[in-house]
Amino acid sequence: MSETKFRVESDLLGELQVPENAYYGVQTQRAINNYQISSTKMSDYPEYVVAIAYVKKAAALANEAVGQLDHTIADAMVKACDEIIAGKLHENFPVDMMQGGAGTSVNMNANEVIANRALEIMGHKKGEYKFCSPNDHANMAQSTNDAYPTAIKLGVLLKNKNVIAALERLIKAFYVKAEEFKGYVKMGRTQLQDAVPMTLGQSFTAFAHQLENEVKYINANVEGMLCQNMGGTAIGTGLNAAPGFTEKCTEFLSQLTGMKFHAAEDLIADTNCTTDYVAYHGALKRLAVQLSKICNDLRLMASGPRTGLHEINLPAMAPGSSIMPGKVNPVIPEVTNQVCFKVIGNDTAVAFAAEAGQLELNVMEPVIMQCMMESMTWLEKVMDTLRVKCIEGITANPDHCREVVMNSIGIVTALNPYIGYKGATKIAKEALESGKSVAEIALKQTDLTEEKIAEILDPMDMISVHKFHK
């Protein structure tokens, strides 16, 4: 095994050894040494790495356009960024997602990788920064405080596409089941008590409609990520950025990504404000709440098989007990519930981090980014898992569902327009006490014919808005 060779680089704090083959430099190495906090690195989120490469490419093109950056250097940095965007060099982004410094380690990691790769492209060695510097060239007209949040926003926009795609696949799966189950009558329940009949198809259609609303809400709240503050530099005053840089950088970023970015009206305000993150993650939390509620319903509907509702059967994915033979648990809805709990918890962390901003900067953006990336990743994966390993394989128990409906007291509600609430209540009470059917007691207590009672109490006639005829 060959020994690792090192090169020596220096910064404000002195010299430090960096692996010779690494494209990152001294400041990234310090971050590696300082932050051994989580098990998640920047490279674990490719969209995040790609996003910062897009930001750096747009900045290089903008600096060249306003006459501040030599064409040869700009061209080499653009090529380096293109390689990162294409999925190369990602292993050179090893910085822990949990870090101090308001994202400086992430920004410098990108600057160092781009500068060192650009040096190679120009025929120089890594670390020969007099020809292309991480600070003077890759970071020209920028600060961590504008490049980093812009990369966060673009990373969220890129990742959001995956979340929406997984959500739409799940919605489609619910619609397929809704069509399959549209003719199966079942009992609707409120407060876990018998209510009125509906179809199993209506339950699954409702799940699909609820999730469609989440698509709309997420897409509405992700729009805030298109507002960026490039050119604001340290605090939004634009120190060290050439005139026209903000406009050019915004233009290039939009062209490169196909997204309609716009510069913030007030760069100072946008540099220290993180409420766009709060709004977007709030939409993820709302999705998590809805997903978890749906999974609660699925677990209840599948409860049993002998002593529960037993309306549906979830696919058996694993033995359910180490002691009880034959038991199968709803493990996929359960894991979905738990992912949703984590997302809801992450939302609290995002809110606290956003509130913790002070004066002209919010230094807590790293944990905001970590929470958003984690929530999006977990939601995307668990929605696909829920779809493939649960929803697509659900079967129904239509005979049992209908039997429950016909034995229910709830169907007495359909008699209200004919005999009044008080009269229907009397029938319900006697049916409950005697164990006899609602139809049997209604025939005895009212003037309605047996045929009319059968018509009124037909559960399939209760599942949609209709007119009644006395």
N, C-alpha and C positions, 0 to 999 in steps of 0.2 A: 504494500500500500504506500503510495507516494505521500510525502508530507505536504501539508498546505503551505503554500508560499504567500508572503504578505508584501504589500507596499505600505509605505508610511505617508499619511496625510496629516495635515494640521488645520486647526481652527482656533477660535478665540481661547479655548481651554488648553491648547497645546497639541502635541503629536499623538497619533493613535495608529495602530496597525489595522489595515483593512485587507481582507483576502485579495490576493493579486488578481484573480479572475472575476471578482465582483464588479458589477457596473455601479453599484452604490458607493458612497464615499464615507468620509469621517463622521459627518453628522448623522447619517443613517446608522453607522456602527455604534455611535453613542446611544442612539435610541434603542438599538438591539440590546445593548448592555444595561440600559436603565429600565426598560419596560418589559419584564418577564411576568406579565400580569394575567392575561387570559390565554386561551388556547387558540385564539382567532387572530390571524395576521391579515394585513391589507391584501395580500395576494389571494386570500381565500374568497375575495369578492371581485371577480374579474371585471364586472361592470364599473366598480370603483376605480380600478387601475386604468381602465380604458377612458373613463371620464376625465381623470386628471391629465392624461396624455392629450385628449382633445383640447383641454383648456390651455395647455402649454403650447400646442401647435398653433392655436388661434392667436396666442400672445406673440409667438415668434413671427407669424405672418403679419400681424398688426404692427409690430415694432419695425419690421422691414418696410412696410408700407408707409410709415410716417418718417422714414429716413434715419432711424436710430440703430438698426442692426445690419451689419454687413451681410450681403447676399450669400456668401459662401457659408458663413456660420449658420445663418437662418435656414438655408437649404439642408445642411447636415442635421440640424435639430429637428426639422420637419420630417426628415427621413427616419430619424430615431423614434419620433412620436408615432409615425405610421407603423413601425414595427411593433410597438407596444399595443397600438390599437388592433393590430392583426393577431394579437395573442402571444407575441414573443416577449422575452425578458421579464415576464411576470414574477418569476422566482426571485428577482432582484428587488421585490417590494416586501421585505420580511418584517416590517414594523408592526408591533402589536397594535390592535385597534384601540386598546385602552392606553392612553398616554396623557402626559401633561403637555403644556406648551401651546395650547390652542391650535394644534395641527401643524406646528412648524416642522416636526419630524416627517410628516407625510409630504409636505411641500418640498422640503429639502431632499427627501428620498427621490422624488420625481425629478427635481433639478439635477441631482447627481447622476442618476441613471441616464437621463437625456444628454447631459453634457459629456459623460464618458463615452457613450455610444457615438455621439457626434464627433468626438475626437478620433475615434477609430475610423469613422467614415471619411474624415479629412486626412487620414494617414498618420495620426499621432497616437501616442500611448495613453492609456487611462491615467488620469491624475495630472496630465500636462495642461493644467487649467489656464495657463497664460494664453492658450489658443482658443479655449472655449470654457468659460467658467460657470459653475452652477449658480453663483450669485449674480455675476455681472451680465451674463447672457441668458441662461435658462430662466432666470428670475427677473429679467429686465422689465421695468415699469410695473412690477408686481410686488405684492407682499403675501405672506401666508393669509393675511386677513381678507384678501379678495380672491386669490386663486383657490384657496382651500374650500371656502363655502360654495364657490361656483362649481367646483368639482363634486362637492356633496350633492348639490342640486341636480347636476347632470347625471350623477350616479343613481340618484333616486329615479329620475326620469327613465333611464335605461332599464333599471330593475323593475320599475312599475309595469312595464310592458309584459314582463313574465308573469307578474302577479295577476294582471287582468286576463291574460291568456288562460292561466290555470283556473281562474274563477269562471270564465266563460265556458270552459270545458265541463266544469262541475254543473253549471246551470243547464247545459244541454243534456247532461245525464239525468238530471231531475225531470226535465221535460219528457224524456223518453219513458221514464217510469210513470209519469203522470198519464201519458197516453195508454200505457199498458194497463194501468189500474183504474181507468176512467169509469168502468161499469161496476166497480166493487163498492157497494154501500157499506158504510161503517158508522160508528157513533162518534159524533163530535163531543168534545168535553171542555168544560170551563171549570177552573178550580179543582180539576181532577174528578169532577162529578159529571154524570150524564147530562148532556145538553140536548142537541137536536142532530138528526142524521146529516151526513154528507157522504162524499165518496172518497175513497183512498186516493183517487186521482186528483181530487181537489186539494188534498193535503200536500201532495208532491208538487202540484202547480203553484201552490202558495210558497213552498220553499224556493222554487225557481224565481218567482216574482220578487221575493224578499232579497235574493242575492242579486237580481238585476238592479234593484235600487242601490245596492252597494257599489256596483260598477259605476253608476252615474255619480255617486257621492265621491268616490275615490278620484275619478277623472276630473271632477270639479275642483277638488282640493289640491291636485297635483299641479294645477296651473300656476300656483305661486312659485314653483321651482323654476319657472322660465324667467324670473326677475333676477338678474345677477349684478354684481358690483365690481366687475373688473375695471381697473383704472383708478379705483378708490385708494389703492395701496394701503398704508398702515391704518388710517382711521377714517378714510373716506374723503380726505382733502385732495388726493391725487398727487401728493408729493413724489417727484421723480418719474412721473408718467408724462410723456410728451403730449402736447395738444393733439386731439384726434384719436388717441390710442383707444379710449373707451368705445368710441363709435366703431372703429375698425375691428376691435376685438369682438364686439358684439356681432358685427356683420359676419366675420369669419366663423365664429362659433355657430351661428345659425346655419351658414352654408355647409359647414363640415358635418353637422349632426342632422340636418333636415328639420330642426326644431326652431320655433320662432322665439328666440331669446330677445329680451329687451333690457336695456340698462335701467337701473333704479333711478327714480326721479331725484332722490336725495341719497347720495352714496354714503354719507355719514350715517344717516338713519338706517340704511340697509346693512351697513357693516356690523352694527351691534344688535340688530333685531333678528330674532330667530323664530318668530311666530309662524312663518310659513311652514317650518318643520312641525310645529305643534299642530297646525291645521291638518297637514298631511298624515302624520301619525295618528291623529284623532280619527281620521277616516279608516285607517287600518284597525284601530281599536273597535270602531263601530262594526266593521266586517267581522272581527273576532267575536264580538258579542252575539251577532246574528248567527254565525257558524256554530257557536257553542250551544245556542238555544235550539237550533235545528238538530244537533247531535243529541241533546237532551230528549227531544221528541222521538228521535229514532230509537233511542234506548228504551223509552217507555213503550213505544208501539211494538217493540220486539220482546218486551218482557214476558217471562214465563219459562218454559212453554206451557206448563199446565196451570200455573197460578197467577199469570200476569195478563196483560192485554192480548198478546199473541196475535196481533193484526198482521204483522209482517215477520219475515225471517231474514236476519242478516247473514251474510256468508260466514261460515265457520272458518276462522283464521288461525286458531290455536286452542289447545285444550285449556279449559277454564279453571281447573283446580288441581292442586296436588293431592287432594284428599277425597273430593267428591267425583265419582266416576260419571262420565257423560255430560258434565257441565261445560257449556261453551259461553264465553263472555263476549260482550260487544267491544272488542279491543280497539277497533279502528275509530269508532266514535269517541271512545275514551281518550285515545292519544290526541285526537283532534281537540277535544275539550281542553286538554292540558297545554297544547300549543297556544290555544286562545287565551288561557290564563297568563301565559308568558308574555304574549303581545300586550295584554291589558296592563301587566306590570311594567313592561317597557314604556308604555305610554305615560305612566306616572314618572318614570325616570326622565323622559324627554321634557315633561312639563317642569320638573324641578330644575333641570339643566338650563332650560330656556329662561326661567325666572332668575337664575343665578348670575346672569350677565351683569356686568358692572361698567358703567360709563361708556367708553367708545368701543368695547369689544366684549364678546361672550367667549370666555376661554373654555367653556364646557362643551363645545361643539363635538369633540371626539366621541363622547359618550352618546350624544344625540345621533351621530352617524352610525355608531355601533348598534344602537337600539333599532334604528330604522332598517339597516341592512339585515340584521338578525330577524326582525319581525317579517320583513318581506320574504326572506329566504325560507323561513319556517312555514309561513302561510302558503307560499307557492308549493312547497313539497307536501304539506299535509293535505292541501286541497286535492292534489293529484292522487295521493294515497287514499283519501276518503272516496274519491270517485272510482278508482280502479278496484280497490279491495273491499269496497262496501256498496256504494250506491248501485253500480252496474249489476251487481249480483243479488240484489234484494228480490225476494219473492213474497207473494201475498197469501193470506189465508182467508179467501172470500167467504167461504161457508161459515166459518167461525164469526167473521165480522158481521154477517147478516143475522146470524142467530142472536148475537149480542144486541143488535139494534131492535129486533122483534121482541126481545125480552125486557127492553129498557122502559123505564117510566118516562124518559125524556120525550118520547114521541107524542105524549099527551098534549104537548105544546101546540100541535097542529089542530087540536079541537077548540082552542081559544076563540077563533072567529065565529064558531058555530054555537058554542054553549057558554062562552064567557070564561074569564080567568078563574072566577070562584068555582064554577061548575067543574072546570078541568082540574082544579086543585083537589076537589072532593074525590074525583076519580083516581087521581094520582095517589092520594093518601090511602084509599082502600086497596088499590093495586099493590102498594108497597106492603101493607099490613097483611093482606090475604095471600099474596103470592100469585094471584090471578093476573091475566093479561089485561092491558088497558082496553083492548077491543072488547073483551068479554064484559067488563064492568060498564063500559060506555053503552053497550047494547042494553044493559039492564037499567041504567040510570037516565038515559036520554030517549028522545023520540026518533033519533036517527035510525035508519034501516041498517041492516047488516052490510048491505052492499055499499051504502054511503060511508059507513065507518071504515070499511076496507079501503075505499077510495081515498078517504082523508088520511088514513094512517099508512098509506103506501109510502115507504121511506124514499123511494126514488122520485116521488112527487114533492118532497120537502127540500131537495138539494139545490134549488135555484128559485129566484124570484118568480112568483106566479100569482094569478088571481084566484080567489076562492069563490065558490058559489054555494049559497045556503040552499 
